[in-house]
Amino acid sequence: MTPKTEKGREPRLGLVCITHSDEVRYKTVTRKRLLQFPAAEQKRLLRELYAANLSRLNSALDFCAARGLSLYRMTSNLFPFADDAAGTDVLEEFSDELRRAGARAEGLGIRLVLHPDQFVVLSSDSPATVANSVKILESHARVMDMLGLPRTPWALIEIHGGKGDRTERLVEQIGLLPEAVRSRIAFENDEYIYSAEEILEVCRRASVPMVFDAHHHVVHEGLDSYDHPSVSAMVEAARATWPNPDWQLVHISNGRTSFCDRHHSDLVATMPAAYRRVPFIEVEAKHKELAIERLTAEWLKSSRR
């Protein structure tokens, strides 16, 4: 069942993948190291890694619950090589544990979302790259299915537009995605290639949600304030792409050395006024939970006055 949200609530801030402290960390293995071992040993290594990361996912849920956070972006490297022969069967062994973890998240009121890595490029000119991108997305959707997450944008899989000037191809590829992916997919504007207006067009034409990133928008457009009228306009336009406006999710970060520096700062000192009307905000600052704590104490607290 797809969860519902309560109207009139203040924005909910979300943790992205890991913590600044060592409390939430994940294990991984490189392909080079994995291939040093015979097939049986590869499966043993992945079995241990998957068990460790599943335990860490549960720890992340505990971390969020203890701090009243109701949004968590899972790492895209939760189960490395789960889309390869070495890991596909191994992941199946964790079906029961994954189902319980998903049920725990639901019970704790924590929304789980995902942002695959930069290798997912649906607009690529290379058929092999597109095929590999779909393979990666299918693997993530499989994990979400195993967690018992709904096939709706509540359980979001969010990516970038990729190669520029490929709107037609991108819309076409979205329509060809497997249902487990297509029902969850969303697209985010970026700082260099797809502007907010361009990705909004893609989302409208493909009937998928848009994740608005205010920092990417000001960098792309060379703006000097998050309160530029276009920021508020894009928040509202993006909200209209969501099947349930109460599920809208946006990103926030600040520039490290200047307002339009594309690199993320440690904390978030400046917020768009329009974000006070947004249900869910992923905080992409380098200092993770410290940035969330500061925003909760200062920005959210000021809105309660």
N, C-alpha and C positions, 0 to 999 in steps of 0.2 A: 504494500500500500504506500502510495506517495504521501509523505508528511505534509501537513499544512502549517502555515505560519499565522501568527496573530497580528492583525492590523493595529497600527498605532504604537507599535514597539519602537524603541530607539534602535539605531543601527547596531548590528552584531558584528564584532571584530573577529577575524579568523587568523589562526596560526598557519604558517606556510612551512610544511615539511618537517623542519627540525627546530630545535631551540638554540638560543645563543649559549646557554649553559650546556652541560653534557647530558642533561636529563632525557632528551629525545634524540637519538642517533640511530643510524641504520648501517648494516654491513653490506658489502658488495664484493664482487670478484670480477677480475678482468677476463676477457675472452682468452687472451694469451695464456693466463695462468690456468684457466679451466681446461684448455685443450692440451695441457701438459700431462693430463691424467687419462687413463683408459675410461671407457664409457661408464662402467660400474662405479668407479671412484668419483667421476663427475656427478653422478646422481647422489652419491653420499654427501659430497660437499654442498650441493644445492639443497639437499634435504636439511642439513644443519643450518645453512644460511636462511632458508625459508622459515624454519622454526624460530630462529633468532629474530628475524624481522617481524614475524607475526606477533611475537612477544613484545617487541618494541612498539608495534602499532597499538597494542592494548595499553602500553605505558603512555603513549601519546594521548589516547582517549582519557586515561586517568588524569594526565596533566591538564588537558583542556577542561575536564569536568571540575577539577579542583579550583580552577580560575574562572569558572562561569562562562567559558568560551563554547559557542554552539556552532562553530565552523572550523573544519580542519582539512587542509589540502594535503592529501597523502603524497608521499614521494613517488615519482614515476619509476624509481628503481627499487620498489618494494620486493619484487620477485624477479631478479635478473635471469634472463634466458628462459623465462616461462613461455616464450613464443618459439623456442627451439626444441628440437627433439630431446635434448638433455633435460629440459625442465618441465615440459608439458605434463608428463605422467606424474612427476614428483609433486607438482602443484595440486594435482587431483587428490593426492593423499591427505591434503589439508582441508578438504571440503567441509568437514564438520567444524573444525576450528575457525575457518573463515566465516561460516554461517553464524557461529556464536559471536564473533567479533562484530559483525554487521548488526546483529541484534543488540549487542551492548551499546553500540553507537546510537542506535535508534532509541534505546531505553534511556540513555543519558541526554538525549536531545541534541546530538552532535551531527551536523550535516557533513558528509564526506564528499569531497570533490577531488579532481585530478587535473594536472597540467602536464601532458607528455612533453618529452624533450624536443630539442631543435631538429632532430632527424625526421620529424613528421612534417612533410611538405606535400600536401595534396595537389598543389598547383605546379609541381615540377614538370619540366619538359621531358624528363626521363620516366618512361613507364616502369622501370625497375624501382626507382625512388618512390613513385606513387604506390606501387604494389607493396613495398616494404613499409611505407607509412600506414597503409590499411592494415597490414599484418600487426604492427605495433598497436594500433588503435583497437583491433580485435582482441589482442591479449589483455589490454587494460579493461575492455568491456567485459571480458570473461571474469576477471578478478571482481569487478563490481557485481556481476551476476552471482558469483560465488559468495559474496558478502551479503547477498539478498537485497541489494539496493535497487530502487525502482528504475525502470527504463524511461526516465523522464529527465529533464534538465535539473531536477533537484539533485541528482547524482551526476554532476557536470563533468564532462571531459572537454577541456577548453584548449584550443590551439590558436596559432597565428595564421595569417593568410599565406605566408610563404613568398614564392616568387611573384614579383610585381607584374602589373598589366596582364593578369590572367583571370579576371573576374569571371568570364564565361566558363573557362575550364574549371575554376574552383567551384562554382555553383553546380556544374555538371557532376563533378566528382562527389560532392556532398550528397546528391541524389542517388548515387550508386553505392553509398556506404551500407554495410550490413545493418539491420534494424537495431541490434544491440548497441551499435555506435551512433547511428543516425539519430536515435531517440534521445541521446545524451549530449551530442556535440554542440559546441558553441565556439565563437570566434572573438578574438581580442584585437583591437587596434594596436599598432606598434609605432615606434618612434621614427622609423626610416621609410618603410615600404608602404604599408596599408594604413592610410589615415583613418580617423574615426568615421568620416563621411563615407569613405570607400568600403570599409568593413561593414558599416551599417547597410550599405546597398547590397552587399553579399548576403548578409543575414536576412534582410527583407525578402530578397529573391529566393533564397533557399529555405525560408521559413524556419530559421534556427535562431537561438538567442545571441545577443551581442554582449560581451563582457567589456565594459568601458574602463579604460585605464587613463585617468586624468593626467598622470605624469607623462606617459607616452604622448598624449595629445598635446600638451604644452610644448614638449620638445619638438615634435613634428611640425607644429605650427609656429614655433618661435614666439610663444606668448610669455607675458611677464607676470601672470596671475592666474591662480586656480579659479578666481571669480570672474574671469572673462565670460561674457554672455554665452559663448559657444560651449563652455563646460556644462552649464546648466541645461542648455538645449540638447546636448548629447546624452546627458543622464536621462532626460525624459524620452528622447527618441529611442535609446537603448532599452528602456523599461518596456516600451511598447512591443518589443520583439519577443518578450518572454510570455510563455503560455499562461503563467501565473505571475503577475507583477510582484507579488510578495516574495518571489524567489530571486528577484534580481540580485546579481552579484557584480561588484566592481573591484578594481584594484587601486591601491594607493602606495605611493612612495614619494620621497623628495630627492632632489638632486644632491649629490655629495658635496661638490665644491661651489656650485651655483644653482640657481633655480632651474635652468634648462640643461644642467649636466645630466646625461642619460644614466650615469652610474648611481646606484641607490645609496642614500645616506644611512647612517646607523639608526637614527630615530626619525620620527615624523613630527615636524614642528608646524607645518602648514597644511591645512585641510580645505578642500572646496566646501563652500557653504552648501552647495547642492547635495553633498553627500549626507547631510542630515536627514534627507528624505529617502535614503537607500536602505534596503533591508539588511544586506550582507556586504561586508568590506573585508577583502583579503589584504593584510598588512605586509608589504613586501620589503620592509626595512631590514637592514643587515642584523640589527640586534633583536630581531624577532619579538620574543615575549616582553622584552624591556620596552620596545616601542609600543606594544599593545597596552602595557601597564600605564605608560605615560599618556597615551590617547584616552584611556579610560578615566584616568585621574583628572585630566585637564579638559580635553575636547568634549567627551561625553558628559562630564560633570557640569560643564558650562551650559550644556543644552537643557539640563534639568532645572536650571534656576528660573 
